[in-house]
Amino acid sequence: MSLKAVFDKVTANDRITTEEAQCLFKEASLLELSKLATIVRNRNAHAKRVSYVIDRNVNYTNVCDIHCTFCAFHRNANAADSYVLELNELKQKAIETKEIGGTGFLLQGGVNPELSWDYYLNLVSFLSNNCGIWVHGFSPVEIQHMAKINGLGLEGTLKTLKDVGLGSLPGGGAEILVDSIRQKISPHKSGTADWVDVMEAAHSVGLYTTGTMMYGITETTFERIEHLLILRNQQDRALSRKNGGYYTAFIAWPFQSGNTVFKGKIHETTDVEYLRIIAIARIFLDNFPHIQSSWVTMGHKTGQMALHYGCDDMGSLMIEENVVSSAGTAYKVNREEIERMIGQAGFEPWQRDNVYKPIPHIATR
Ligand code: SF4
């Protein structure tokens, strides 16, 4: 297979195969990938514009009994620093978010065995209906846990959550969708088929989701492509239902080994590798409307570079938690900063909500 044939195919808007993606990984230069990814990016999004969202990363509990080996966040229920957020704390976070023009919460927790089904329903309803916050919430492993305790099945669980105000589902916990890798890093977490089942159920009940990939955890290039193929096939099925449920975006980031059992034992990935992966994902996932730059993980500069490797979205402003001054809560990166990052990279910034609809008063500048 020649690289030129793959180039011709992408340029002609033909879908590439897994073998052709493999060829891009092996043979294409960084600049060639930038060029091809930009062609596909511009078919899916405005060529000159890059979006961002102002939302807040809220972890409602850090108690989790899944014990993924790479996770430095989870705690046992009896740990001194374990917590479950109270509604009044969530309300305060919602007020602060809205005060700076924010629209939603990325709401995720550990899988806390002490929480009841009613807790989740109240949590979503309170944020959505009382606080006016878009709830982009719960990774598949949390949904599976809820389905276990309520007996409603995956679709029943998601439909009920949607009815009380759940807006969309983040695709967290995908890591690498290959069972041999998942077994190594999170043996107690669900397998590939279970993760896919939750996303399938979410799309079936008309929920938007995102698709993710955490790479750099000993997987091969071929396994990365297998992961992308699962997402692409699932998006084909979702779009064919025409019920409003589908993947809005793909987000990839490298595994961070600090504070985990893998520290010092694993090959650290590079920024160049990130740019190659994100560009190939943009080319391969031809049915995904948006690709997010992971500037929070990769840093501002690589985050800006990613906009020239297929990304059309800068992701979240990421309101900083726990940074408190005597005058109140402070925020690490503000709107001006993220807009400056986008502008310096050569694009016009625009604010979106959690499902890529423009926020009217500042949609264009
Ligand atoms: S399920 Fe999530 S919170 Fe729990 S250990 Fe795994 S990564 Fe951490």
Boltz pocket constraint, residues with backbone or C-beta under 6 A from the ligand:
constraints:
  - pocket:
      binder: B
      contacts: [[A, 62], [A, 64], [A, 65], [A, 66], [A, 67], [A, 68], [A, 71], [A, 72], [A, 73], [A, 74], [A, 109], [A, 110], [A, 111], [A, 141], [A, 186], [A, 189]]
      max_distance: 6.0
